[in-house]
Amino acid sequence: MEQDLRPELAAFAKAMETRLKENAHRGDWRTYNFYYLAACLAANLGHMIRAYQADKPESILKGAVDMANYALMISDLYGGLATRKR
């Protein structure tokens, strides 16, 4: 399937997986509730905005990846990716 992805999307997805592995010590995201995950997503938006204002491209990427991972977690647990009923 990766061959069907745009190069930018494949690189971003790889960065997402790297961050998930780096933060694996935090435990399974399936234990977090919607509001906690949404708050983390919002907090990371603030981090990304500050990184943009400080002209820190690597921090912008990190913030964007973290936001995407929180969005993934929300989608996995409560959205269309959900594999079980809540």
Secondary structure, 3 states (H helix, E strand, C coil): CHHHCCHHHHHHHHHHHHHHHHCHHHCCHHHCCHHHHHHHHHHHHHHHHHHHHCCCHHHHHHHHHHHHHHHHHHHHHHCCCCCCCC
